[in-house]
Amino acid sequence: YYTLKYVCIFFRYNATNMLCDLNIDPSRKFENFCRMSSVDSEHILKKIGPYISKNDTNMRECIPIKERLAVTLRFLASGDSFKSLSYLFKFSPQTVSRCVADVCKALILELNDEIKICNYKLLKQLLLN
């Protein structure tokens, strides 16, 4: 009992552990959770990692880029509220909001040539003519 209690005190299950468990599971739970394969996720992470990485400070450790991408993918895949995602990832809702905004901005900057973003003004003109 003492050993188990000792382990529970010093080992906190966090989003990194959850993502690792989902990735290891052969039932493709990672793909269901993020709506993306782990290979595609790693590919995107390599491209946008420099844009979304932060540095540790004396007051706190930074959120790993893998978690920042995962919370964004989960938000985009599920449409969950920032409050709901804050319970799942153990971030504040404000931090979830910042992560989603930072990652989406990085995705647009880095993948601009690979994705098409609809120009609503042009689309409206085409539809009205």
N, C-alpha and C positions, 0 to 999 in steps of 0.2 A: 504493500500500500504506500509506504513512504516513497519508494522509487517512482511509482506512478504519479504521485502527487508532485514530486520534484520535477519530473519531466513535464507535466502539465503547466507548471508555473513558468518554466523557462522556454517552452516551445509553444509558440502561438501560431495556430494555423492561419495563414494569410492567403492573399490572392495568388501569390507566386506558387505556393504549395498546391492550391486548387488547380491552377493551370497545368502544373506538372502532372498531377493526378489525372486530369482529363486527357492530357496528351499521351500518357502511358496506357490508358485504358484501351483495349482493342475494339471496343464497341463504337468507336468514332464519336465519343461524347464531346470531344473538343470541337469537331466540325458542327455538331448540333448546337453547341453553346455559342460559338462565334460565327457560325454560318460561313466558315472558311476552313480550308485544310491547314494543318500546322505548317506544311511546306509553303503555302501561299502566305501565311502569316509571317513566317521567317523572311521570305522574300521582301515583303512590304517593310518589315522591321529594319532590314538592311538599308533600304532606300530612305526611310524617314527617320531612322534612329538619331542621326546628328541634329535634326530639327527639334526633336521632342525630348532629348536627354537634358537632365538637370544635374546639378552638383549637390553633394551632401554639404550640410552646414554644421556648425557646432550645436545647433539646437535640434536638428532632425536629420534623418536619412532621407534621401530623395526617393521618389516612387520610381521603381524600375521601368524602363521603356516598354518592356513586355506587358506589364500591368496597365500602363497608360494606353497602349494599343488595344488590349483586351477589353478594358472598360468602354472604350469607344466602339469597338466592334459589337459588343453586347448591346450598347445603347442603339446603334444603328439597326441591329438585327431584331431587337425585341420592342423598341420604343418605350422601354421602362423609364420611369421617372428618375431624376437624379437622386432623389431621396431613397428610392428602392435600390438603386445601384450602390448607394453609399453603404447600405446594410450588407450587401453581397460582397463588396470589395473592401469594406472597412476603411473608406475614405469619407471625408465630409462631403455633403452635397456640393459645396462650393468647389472643392477639389475635383470632384467628378466633372463638374461643368467646365472647369479650366482644362482638364485633360481632354475632354471631347473637343473643345474649341481648338486647342493646340494641335491635336492629331488631325482633325479635319483640315485645318489650315495647311499642315505639312503634306497631307495627301494631295491637296489641290496643287500645291507648289511643285511637289516632286513627280506626281503622276499626270501632270497637265497634258503631256503629249500622248499618254496612253488612255485617257478617259475623255469622254465628251460631256461637257457641261452645257445644258440647254440655255440658250440666249432667249429669255422670255420676251424681250422687246421685239426681236426679229421674228420669233414665232407668232406673236400677236399680229405683226404687220402681214405676215404670210397668210394667216387665217382670215384677216379682214379684207384682203385684196382678192 
